[in-house]
Amino acid sequence: MGLMVSQVALSYEIVDSNIGFRSYVSTVKVVPRGDDGQDGCVIEWSFNVDPVAGMVLNELVRKYEVGLQQMAKRMEENAVTGYEEGRKHLIEEETQLKWEGKATAEVKVPAENVWSFLEDFCNIHKWIPTVDTCYQVEGELGQPGLVRYCASSSTVASDQEEMKISWAKEKLIMINPIERCLSYEIMENNVGFKSYVATVEVLPINGDGRDGCMIEWSFLCDPIEGWRFEDLNSYISNCLQFMSQKHGAGCPIWVISSWGAKAATE
């Protein structure tokens, strides 16, 4: 008879905070696959909470979804590199400064129309002018796990004017057509990204969004070698500006908000 491994779990509650939680109890379970758990496991994170002022339930759920994806990735890396190396890597990562930002653009186009364009994860070259090509590498269209390849070309100033190709593989980690939002991470690349996760949301204006919508692009990443935070700020601002002009008629309403750098240990 083989060894049977049952699920393990822990529960905790938030006591004091400055985030607005009045009552919050959470349970994290590790459910093994197979009899002995050697084939992997499933991590379940459930919670019971009173409504939090200024926070939407779906927003809290999305934070858990992105957090669990990152946790699973780190655990898989630890299994390969070994516990001590993985622990050292996590400590270094947690003490490193993170860049966190958000930009928004308002367009006078129905939210459903804008979302139908953005949910096509492999058409980024149609709304970012600096991206020359984008195509599917692996996975299923419209499903988490879909990977796209994006590339841009630029001329490097030299005696012979060399052409430089910048590329990245990006993985869709969450998509919710009901809430009109998606999250993705940058994987392999030659641009300098070590860790980058972004969420793009289409937020309706006046209920059903028929009168227009807000496009919100938020991100969390490690500092990029050779870049300043302002460089990334400007790049995403320009991308959203071009997108809003493409969807909007005439001059779009343009707003940039909540840019800043944040330490992961705060």
C-alpha positions, -999 to +999 in steps of 0.1 A: +000+000+000+014+034-010+018+063+013-014+085+012-007+122+015-037+143+027-041+180+022-025+205+046-038+239+054-034+270+076-058+298+085-050+333+097-068+366+103-059+403+099-059+420+133-046+455+128-041+473+095-043+506+078-058+492+046-094+492+058-100+456+068-125+452+096-129+414+095-107+391+074-101+354+077-081+334+051-073+298+046-045+284+024-046+247+014-021+225-004-039+197-021-017+170-035-021+154-069-020+117-069-016+095-038+018+107-028+018+142-041+049+135-062+031+147-094+026+182-079-001+199-060-028+226-061-027+257-039-061+270-028-064+304-012-099+313+001-110+342+023-140+356+041-140+394+045-163+423+053-166+448+024-136+471+023-141+508+017-126+518-017-119+482-028-139+461-052-142+423-046-130+414-081-100+436-075-090+417-044-096+384-062-073+395-091-045+404-066-047+368-053-047+353-088-016+372-098+001+366-064-005+328-066+009+327-101+041+344-089+042+321-059+039+290-080+066+302-104+090+308-074+083+274-059+091+257-092+124+276-095+133+267-059+127+230-067+153+232-094+179+253-078+176+238-043+162+251-011+191+272+001+198+288-032+161+295-036+158+310-002+188+333-009+172+343-042+139+352-024+156+372+003+176+392-023+144+397-044+123+409-015+149+435-004+152+449-040+135+481-050+104+475-072+089+498-098+052+501-096+030+523-117-003+529-133-016+549-163-052+556-174-067+569-206-103+578-212-119+571-247-153+579-260-158+544-273-181+517-258-162+495-234-172+463-252-156+476-285-123+484-268-122+451-249-129+431-281-097+446-295-075+442-264-085+406-255-068+395-288-035+390-269-015+386-301-024+418-319-003+442-298+015+453-329-018+468-342-020+494-313+017+500-303+035+516-332+070+506-320+061+469-321+068+456-356+056+420-352+036+399-327+025+363-330+014+333-310+042+310-298+023+285-276-009+279-257-045+285-266-059+318-278-080+335-251-067+312-223-041+316-195-008+301-206-009+317-241+026+330-250+032+357-276+065+368-293+069+406-298+098+423-316+108+458-326+136+471-348+156+502-345+187+517-362+218+519-340+240+549-347+273+536-360+296+538-391+275+512-409+241+520-392+234+486-377+199+473-372+190+463-336+161+438-328+145+440-294+123+411-285+103+396-257+081+365-250+051+374-229+027+350-211-010+356-204-015+346-168-051+359-162-080+369-185-115+378-174-139+387-202-167+396-178-146+422-159-127+430-191-092+427-177-061+406-183-027+402-167+006+390-184+042+386-175+074+391-195+094+359-198+125+356-220+137+389-235+168+408-246+155+442-233+166+438-197+134+427-179+140+403-150+105+404-135+075+422-150+038+417-144+011+440-159-026+442-158-048+460-184-084+468-176-113+483-195-135+502-170-169+513-182-181+549-177-217+555-166-228+519-158-228+499-191-199+517-207-218+526-239-207+563-234-171+554-232-145+538-209-113+541-190-083+520-201-060+513-171-025+498-174-008+489-141+025+471-136+050+458-110+086+451-121+122+450-110+144+479-120+157+475-156+194+479-162+201+509-184+166+523-179+152+550-156+118+547-141+108+577-161+118+559-193+093+531-186+068+557-175+071+575-208+069+543-229+037+531-214+022+566-215+029+568-252+015+533-258-018+542-241-019+576-258-016+559-292-042+533-282-067+560-270-062+580-302-068+549-323-101+541-305-113+576-298-127+601-323-110+634-323-088+644-294-090+619-265-091+627-228-057+617-215-048+612-178-016+598-162-019+589-125-003+571-096+032+567-110+059+559-084+086+535-072+079+512-043+100+489-023+087+453-021+094+452+016+070+481+025 
